[in-house]
Amino acid sequence: MSDRVFLLWHVHHVAEDESGAVRHFDPGGEFWADEEEGDDVKVLGVYSSRENAMAWIERAKELPGFRDDPECFHIDEYTLDEAQWTTGFITV
């Protein structure tokens, strides 16, 4: 059994950058989402391989809503049993 999992996300982007264009990526080219600005972020599934996640993307691109934002899928890779948020938090 692998110690890696692949989370598949989809974002319906509505957040705009400084020029008024809908933002899909940050200035460094990293995938971007801003829920506070109205982006609709969905976890579509957790997969055992990148290939399985990619296969679902191809099927999802045929479904209502997803087919309207076919470039807005993102796959994150995680190690099982590894903390992702280790610094605590404060409420503002």
Secondary structure, DSSP 8 states (H G I E B T S, - for coil): --SEEEEEEEEE---B-TTS-B-SB-TTS-B---GGGT-EEEEEEEESSHHHHHHHHHHHTTSTTGGGSTT-EEEEEEETT--S--S-----
